[in-house]
């Protein structure tokens, strides 16, 4: 199947995060994954890195990227570009939901804690 419905993000086991995997291994991809996420006000991802490049498209809201000891703010129509292996954390710092789309150069997406231990994600990657 080549045309898919864009499912709405659903609440995940990570507090304040809703997630939908739009495309990945289950859709026949080997080198690309596409995620849609919503972070509630005040929510954040755990600190982590991936075994592939990542690009985050911000659709709505205000976020902060914590990476390399720096804090960088971003908002709608911003791109966050994260090379493979770069530890980072995303925070919603605005009063409304932070709506993002994650594009990854692998399927499945390996996700790891800063110490290198694999993180078991509560969704399919």
N, C-alpha and C positions, 0 to 999 in steps of 0.2 A: 504494500500500500504506500502510495507516495504523498497523499494529502491527509493530514491529521488535524483533529480538533485541538485547539489550544486550551487545555484544561485549566481551570482556575486553581491557583495555589491553595493547598489544604494545610491546616495546622499540622506542624511537625512536633517531634518529641523535644526539640530545642525550643525553650520558651521564647515566645514572641515572633517566631519565624513560621511562615507558611511557605510551602514549596510545591512546585510541579515540575517534573522532568518532561520537557516537550519533545526532545529527540535525543537518541543515544543508541546504545547497543541493541535494545529491544526493537528499534526501528531499522536495524540493519547497518548502523553506522559503526565504523571502527576507529575513526580519527577525529570525531567531533561529538560534543554533547552540548545541549542547550537546556538551561534551567531557567525557570521563572520563580522569583521569590518576592515575598512581602515581609518586611521587618516592621513590627509595631513600634510606635514611639518608645524610645529608651532601650529597645532590643539590640542585640549584637550577635554576631557570629562568634564561635570560639576562635581563639588564635589558631591558625592553621596554614598549611601550604599544600600545593598540588604537584603531581608528577608531570604536569603539562602546563603550557601557557594558558592564561585566563584573561578574558576581556569582560568587563562588567559595564552594561549600558544602564544608566539611571534614567528611568521613565518619569518618576515623580518623587517628591520629597527631598530631604536633605540628609546627607550622610557624611561620615568621617572615615577615612582610611588611615589605619595605623600600620606603618611599614617602615622598616629601617630606622626606628627611633623617631620618626617624624609623624606628624598628624596633618593630613590634607583633607580639606572639606570639598564636597562635590554636591551637585544638585542635578535636577532634570536636564537632559541633553548633554550630560557629561559622560566621558569614558574613563574607566579605571583600567589601566593596562598593567598586568602582573606577569612577569616572566616566570617560567617554571621554577619551582623550588623556593620562591620568595615568601617567607612567613609574613602573614598579614591578618588583620581583623577589621571587619566593617561594623560600624555603629550607626543607628538611626538617631540623629541629633535634632530632628525637627518635631513639630507638633502633629504631623500627619504620617501616614504609612510611607515607608521608603519602598518604592517599587523598582525592582532591578531584574535584568536579564543577564544571566551568566553564559558565556560562550567559552568552551574548553576544547583544547586540541587533543582530546583523547576520549575514548569510550570503552570501558568505564573510566571514571575520573578517580584516580587515587588521591585520597585526602589524608593528611598527616598532621599530628600535633607538632609544635616547634621542635620537640626532642626527637622527631622522626618516627614516633609510634603511630601506626595506622589508626585513623579514626573511623569507627563504624557509623556511617551516616544513616539516619532514620528514613531514607528514601532511596530509590534506585538511581544509580548514576549512569 
